[in-house]
Structure formats: structure tokens, C-alpha cells
Amino acid sequence: QVQLVESGGGLVQPGGSLRLSCTASRFTLSMNWYRQAPGKERELVATIASIGGSTYYADFVKGRFTISRDNAKNTVYLQMNSLKPEDTAVYYCHTNIVRDYWGQGTQVTVSS
């Protein structure tokens, strides 16, 4: 069993920044951030490996978002810069250990 707890969402103006955090109850392998906007399917935003720290980014966030992790704290971060209104969504932390585990989600709203 793994519990994932996200934090750091909120309301920000276009062009602003937010940092999301996801703390796991135990060490995990690859960690992912997904997002889901109203009326849309959940989509993968970024991935980070447990060892070596290799990363993957969806094209729509490349150059703006950075995923990182602190294995000592079992925490993964998503630094989001140059936010756009289309980034508005609920952001979910995810990992897979035998089965999928999801956090409760944190709302990010980009609006002036």
C-alpha cells in the first residue's frame, strides 16, 4: 500500500508560477504527474525515474515545467512556470507498484 498526498495548488495569474508537492508513504519507483481539466480526459504531464532521475515531459509543458524528487523525503515536485489558462486542471500524483496509486488531486487555476 502507498498513500500519496499532494499539496501546492491554488489560483495564479497567467505567467505566474506554482510548485506542487507529492509525498508518498514509502519509497516508490517512477513517479508521475497527471492532470485532468473539466470535460477532458486525464493526461500525463511528467514522469521521473526513481534511480538516475531521468525525466519525461509532455510536449505541452516542455520548457515550462520541471519535475524533481527528493528520495530522502519520498517527495516529488512539479515546478510550474509561465503558467497559461489552459494549464487549469486538477493535478494528480501517481505511481504504480503492482497496481496504480493516485493522490487526492490538487486544483490549479490559472486566471486573471
PELIN-V979981 format. One record per backbone hydrogen bond with DSSP energy under -1.0 kcal/mol. CO is the residue of the C=O (numbers start at 0). NH is the residue of the N-H. Records with the same first field share a line. If there is no record, write none. Layout:
BEGIN
CO->NH ; NH
END
This chain:
BEGIN
2->24
4->22
6->20
9->108
11->110
12->15
15->82
17->79
19->77
20->6
21->75
22->4
30->47
31->93
32->44 ; 45
33->91
34->42
35->89
36->39
42->34
44->57
45->32
46->55
47->30
53->48
55->46
57->60
60->63 ; 64
63->80
65->78
67->76
69->72 ; 74
73->23
74->69
75->21
76->67
77->19
78->65
79->17
82->14
83->86
84->87
88->107
89->35
90->105
91->33
92->102
93->31
94->100
96->98
98->96
100->94
105->90
106->9
107->88
108->11
END
